[in-house]
Amino acid sequence: MKVGDLVKFVGTWGPTVRQGERQTGIVMKVWTNGRTKKIQSADILWDNGELKAVSAHNSLKVLNESR
């Protein structure tokens, strides 16, 4: 996953987000672990206009990679 990729959220948001919101988004920034260099989270611009940080572990699926 890198900046510019189109991603889909594959987890559950809980009761605070209406069903159908935040389904797809664009990666704006990727955060990595300083020691292991593995991706920890990403800032995503969601389809409803919200910019939110999401844990990248098993909750995001890359749909279309940017070049």
Buried (B, 14 or more C-beta within 10 A) or exposed (E): BEEEBBBBBEEEBEEEBEEEEBBBBBBBEBEEEEEEEEBBBBBBBBBEEEEBEBEBEEBBEEEEEEE
